[in-house]
Every structure is written in C-alpha cells, then in structure tokens.
C-alpha cells in the first residue's frame, strides 16, 4: 500500500528527530510495516473516535503514535495510506 506524507506529518517527524533522534528508527520500521501490512499486530492499529473519527492510529515504539487515514486515489482507484501526524500519545490525541 502506498504511503502519502502530508506536510504536517513531515514537520512532525522532523520535530521528533530533533527531540529524540533514536525514535526515527522506530518510525521508519513502523512505516515499512504500515506500507506492507497496515494491520500487522506489532502496529496495534485501531480506529479513532471523536474529533479524529475516520482516522486510524498505530504505535511506533513506546510512546510514539502515527495518525493516518485510508483514502482512495481518484486517479487509479487504489487505496492509499494518508499520513497525518506523528508524536507522543498526548501530542496527537
């Protein structure tokens, strides 16, 4: 499944890299798993409710979460993963 990075997600990953450079390895690993199998058990992917209804979250390390959404590409009709943001549990919820 193709991953589509939003500018907000890119900024969030850069911010994480500045604060905790070791988290980048966990994020990269989670992104590879998300690309190959969004429902891999190690990701602990789950639907969100409330203001984030329609989005999903997955774990990337101990306290890092990735917020994403499944969207259909209008050009080819394939489902893609639109990455919204990343950060600690308290930052993204």
Buried (B, 14 or more C-beta within 10 A) or exposed (E): EEBEEBEEBEEBBEBBEEEBEEBBEBBEBBBEBBEEEBEBEEBEBEEBEEEBEEBBBBBBBEEBBBBBBEEEEEEEEEEBBBBBBBBBEEBBE
